[in-house]
Amino acid sequence: MKLSAKSRYASRILLDLALHENGGLHRVNDISRRTGITVPFIEQIMKPLKQAGLIASKRGAAGGHQLRRAANEITLGEVVRIMESTDSLAACLHNPTLCYRAEVCLTRDAWQRATEAMFKELDTISLAVLSQGRPDCCQLNDD
């Protein structure tokens, strides 16, 4: 599975909101300036994030966007599940009818285990962890 730009940019947008969460509402233009993501793409990404309850928005001159939940409650695993069209490394895991070999495939179980391992790890990395620098799993050893 190659993560789409939507997943990567959604993570970047959410992290930006987490880093600036005590500043109230944030306009799309400000988010764009800080993240380097274009305004039209941010607006496209915001819709599923709002629908999933990760972002609260207010329209108007005094409007903007902010996290709806605490940064420690939002994980990369959740973001990827929201933004990707599938949460499987192989299409047959989600829909076995896509492959006539699904029932006898010797690699299908391996793809399932790999998918589960990937999301198990992504589910441990919250926006709060990311906002403090490298996730614990990526800290350099000073020994």
BELFENRA-V647626 format. One record per pair of residues at least 12 apart in sequence whose C-alpha atoms are under 6 Angstrom apart, sorted by the first residue. I is the first residue (numbers start at 1). J is the second residue. Records with the same first field share a line. If there is no record, write none. Layout:
# BELFENRA-V647626
I = J ; J
This chain:
# BELFENRA-V647626
1 = 89
7 = 80 ; 83
15 = 127
18 = 71
25 = 64 ; 65 ; 66
26 = 64 ; 65
27 = 64
54 = 67 ; 68
55 = 67 ; 68
56 = 68
71 = 127 ; 128
72 = 126 ; 127 ; 128
74 = 126 ; 127
75 = 123 ; 125 ; 126
76 = 122 ; 125
77 = 119 ; 122 ; 123
88 = 115
89 = 115
